[in-house]
Amino acid sequence: MPGDSERTQPPTDGAVSRPTEASDDTTGETMRRTAEHEQDQAEEREEHADATVGDPVSEAGDDAGDDADAGAGADAAADARDDAGAGAATGDGGLPGVEVIEPPIPERVRRPVDGVRLAAAVVFLVLGLVAADIASGTRGAVEQDLTDATSGLPRLLLTLLGWMSGIGVLLLPIGVGADLLVRRRPMQLIQALGAAVVGGVLVIVLAVLVQSGNGGFLTDVLTRPTATGRTGPLDIVIVSMVALLTVADISGRKWISPIATVVVIATLVTTLLSGAMTLAALVSSLLLGWIVGLAFRLAFGVTSTRPPGVDVAAVLVSGGVPLTRLELFDANDAGDRRYIGTTHDGTLDVHVIDRDTFGLASGRRLLRVLRLRSGFTRPPALTLRSEIEHRTLMGLALHDAGIRAPRPVAVSEVGPFSAVIAYDEPQGVPLTEVDGDLDDARLAAIWRLAATLHRRRIVHRQLGPSAILVDDHGRVALSRLGSGDVAADDISLRIDLAQLLTTVALAVGPERTVDSAVAALGEDAVLRAVPVLQPVALSPDARVALKQSKSVMGELRERLVALRPKAEAVEPVQLRRITARGVVTLLGGGIAGYLLLTQLAQVDLGQVVSTADWRWAALVALFAAATFAGASIALAGAVQIHLRFIRTYMTQLAVAFSGLVAPAAVGNIALNTRYLQTSGLSPTIAGASVGVAQVAQFCSYFVLLVISGVLAGTGPAVSFSPSPVLVAAILVVVILALGLLALPKVRALLTDRVLPQVKSAVPQVLAVLQHPVKLAQLLGGALVLDMSFVAALVCATRAFGDDAPVAAIAVVYFAGAIVGSAVPTPGGLGGIEAAMSFGLISIGVDSGTAVSSVLLYRLATYWLPIPFGWFSLNRLQKVGAI
């Protein structure tokens, strides 16, 4: 959790400027210190002078010592906050000799970690339901195995579990409610009961839907048939109890937490042994109860466990810090509370890490760790202690290396849920605020800092423009500790240097940056940063600055490469672990597997394979392969440049795979346009060329449809009934388009941006159409594409012994393609199969033969290319073809 990242520099003139307003992003409340507020607090302090006499920090410590468990510690912190609220708000009546200035701590907060848990619980619930649906044949066996394992427990233990479950379900809510009342939290008790009621209502609603036959696939996943009907979809006791316990926040309670765990486990075991619920229903009950409880925590907040400023000041004073003043500077600085501490010798930057906000920055770092390869970011800390230890280590390591950076002068826990670390901050002005160009001496000092970091193998990871400080004496310092490490690996050090090169280039330009870096570090050391000189390797503030000077990184890379122009080109290091393309690939594979399994589960593949003539089946596969050749030839004919056939063919295979997660037309246009761009065409010409290929395929489709309709005896006017929803959607789109065209701004946009691009592309497209060889490729490839599809379907029917007319089968293919384009499923799944099967039966093909033929056709033309498309997509990405 990089609490000191992206910090605003504190005042450096020895005086503390009081912020008039600070925003707490965690609670959404605005904290403002005004004269009227001070006067009201002073009057309240006089009225309660007797209640606030003494050392409130000592009282809080005594309370926490009387009750060692975490929950009691929270109560002690809350009591201390209530007692010291007036003194903390005004700076008087709190800690003798120390003025503490901060608004009152909010009583309730929303913890970011609850949002993360809620998202994880929803994902687990959805994935669990999908997995249970796919593995429907094995659910019963797993439940039986678990039942056998648990029923083999000693009878005495099973009897005790039954008693614990029965008695615990009745007494546990009473005990939790009594505990909350004793801790003076009646609103939390009301919210916990409300969560239990909401959970119960959800269970009742789902049970009614299942009983009425409207439960959908949840009925099959969560229930099973019984002699009297079906089992319940969810356990209302578990859902309500888990929701209540989640809102009550029993974690850390010395006696309630273990008892609640035993009661929940006993209820799960006894319910499973009784056969009243399926395993999927019990697991879903647990997750749903957790989801309801977390939703209530996010909606209403939880009781704050943040220690007030007087507690923080007391800890620092007891640690030997001669504190005279402590003022809140930022209530939520990357998850930390940030104070400015004043001593007789100067100011300190004080950071308080609270459990309420711990994890706010850790979540962002976790996403970076998952998205990027190791070396770019450090894994997030899981506990307050590990985070505070890491910050202390980094501060002491930089200080030992002789680098001016925030130096920890006091580190301590503040109560059971918070920790404080005070820094002695270096003085200086960030590079973003330096007036005039940096002189050579200051540039040399920056590179000496980089050399020291690399020699000590210390990585910073946030060397952006705001992290480098320069003072009036030409000295360089770091404004933050970053999210770095000691004993860093080579790739991390190279990324640090790449960040620093970009930061300096943004300030003084690429030419001076390269010259000064080479003079100070040497050519070999500087060139090591070239492979990782990428925007993704930069700190957030550096990426923001780079957006305003987009050419800086490119110019910097060119100047570095120019140092050794005859050297072999250096390939960039792949820093990303997870990319958008990778996510799409994984998602597409999952969808393909799910759809394939669900479709094949309804068909006896053994019978299809055993009854098909393998010679005709081989021809089906051959014509399926020819469809991609036709699409490749048509695309090559739509452009003036020469396209490599193998790569073009692989691109069409990749289009077949992309159709799993995107509409066929969208995936076709996007991938082919990208392929043409990487082949050397401009985006405008590439998009127009793909459009020409699409037009050629439509013309081929229409011509073959008319010809096959006439030959089949149906006449040129073949009637297809479109979906009413599709017709309505088209009308809505047309009306909206006409309405937009009526707007002057839309017309201006079309005139200024769209029409010029169209005009620039028309000459190029016309040049292709006027070239006889390209025109033959374009039209010939489109004809090969459609004729190959028809031939594949004809061979599929012949494989099962049917000799229906070729022209009639062609009409069936075109009809099925039209229906498939209107069905909102990947590849028209379901719609194409139904339409083609119905069409074959209509022309006299036996129903069994029709279904088997369509299945063989779809296996060859849709499912078989998918793994090859996945391979082609990854290969083309690897070689940079798309």
Number of C-alpha atoms within 10 A of each C-alpha: 30 26 28 21 19 19 15 14 17 20 14 15 10 14 12 18 13 13 12 10 14 17 15 18 15 16 15 10 12 12 17 13 17 11 9 9 13 16 12 12 19 19 12 12 20 13 11 13 12 9 12 19 12 14 17 24 28 13 16 23 17 12 19 21 13 11 14 13 16 18 21 20 24 23 20 26 28 21 17 23 28 17 21 27 24 26 27 28 26 24 24 19 26 28 23 13 13 22 25 28 23 25 25 18 21 15 15 14 23 21 21 19 19 19 15 14 15 20 14 14 19 15 13 14 20 13 12 17 20 16 15 19 19 17 12 13 10 11 18 14 11 12 17 16 12 16 18 12 10 15 15 10 10 9 10 9 10 18 12 12 21 18 16 21 23 15 12 21 19 11 13 18 19 12 14 21 21 15 18 19 14 10 13 12 15 15 13 22 21 16 19 28 21 19 31 26 18 19 27 21 15 18 23 17 10 18 21 15 16 22 15 9 10 13 17 10 13 18 21 16 24 25 22 17 11 10 6 6 10 17 21 23 30 27 25 21 18 28 30 30 27 27 31 31 24 23 28 25 19 20 14 14 16 15 10 16 15 13 13 21 11 15 23 19 15 22 23 21 20 22 18 21 19 9 15 20 21 24 24 21 22 24 18 23 25 22 24 24 31 28 26 24 32 25 20 21 26 18 10 16 20 19 20 21 26 28 26 26 32 30 27 25 27 21 21 23 16 10 13 10 18 17 22 18 20 27 24 20 26 21 23 20 22 22 29 26 22 27 25 24 29 23 15 10 9 15 25 26 24 29 26 27 27 23 22 24 23 25 28 22 20 23 16 13 20 18 14 20 20 15 16 19 14 17 23 25 23 19 17 21 20 12 12 20 14 13 20 21 14 19 25 21 17 24 23 18 18 22 15 11 14 12 20 20 26 27 26 21 19 18 20 17 17 24 23 21 20 21 23 23 24 25 22 18 23 21 23 21 21 20 20 16 12 14 8 8 11 15 10 12 11 17 22 18 17 23 23 17 20 23 16 15 22 19 11 15 17 23 30 27 25 28 30 27 24 23 28 23 25 24 15 9 8 18 17 27 24 25 28 28 26 22 23 22 22 16 11 17 14 13 19 25 24 25 28 29 30 25 28 28 25 28 31 24 20 24 18 15 18 24 13 16 24 22 14 17 23 18 13 19 15 12 16 10 14 19 20 19 24 21 19 23 24 20 16 13 24 25 23 16 16 22 20 12 16 19 11 10 11 12 11 18 22 13 15 23 20 14 17 23 17 11 14 12 11 8 9 8 10 11 9 12 13 11 19 16 13 15 12 9 12 12 11 15 19 13 14 21 19 14 15 20 13 15 16 14 12 13 13 11 11 8 13 10 14 8 10 17 13 9 14 20 17 13 11 19 22 16 18 30 20 16 23 26 21 21 26 25 24 26 27 29 26 29 29 25 29 27 26 16 13 9 18 11 13 10 17 23 21 22 27 25 26 27 28 26 29 27 22 26 19 17 16 19 12 13 19 20 19 15 19 24 24 18 21 25 18 15 17 12 18 15 16 14 23 24 19 21 28 23 17 21 25 21 15 22 24 15 15 20 17 13 13 20 23 17 15 22 21 17 17 18 10 14 13 14 10 12 9 9 8 11 12 9 10 12 11 11 12 12 12 12 12 12 12 12 11 11 11 13 14 11 10 10 11 13 13 12 11 14 12 11 10 12 12 11 16 13 10 12 19 14 12 16 18 10 14 21 19 10 12 11 11 21 20 15 19 29 23 19 28 30 23 22 26 24 19 22 21 26 19 31 28 26 26 30 28 20 24 21 15 17 14 15 13 17 20 21 23 25 27 26 26 21 20 21 18 18 22 22 18 15 16 12 17 20 23 21 19 15 20 23 22 15 20 27 24 17 20 24 17 14 15 13 19 14 14 11 23 24 22 25 31 22 22 27 25 20 17 24 24 17 18 15 22 24 16 15 20 21 16 21 25 16 17 17 12 10 8 11 17 21
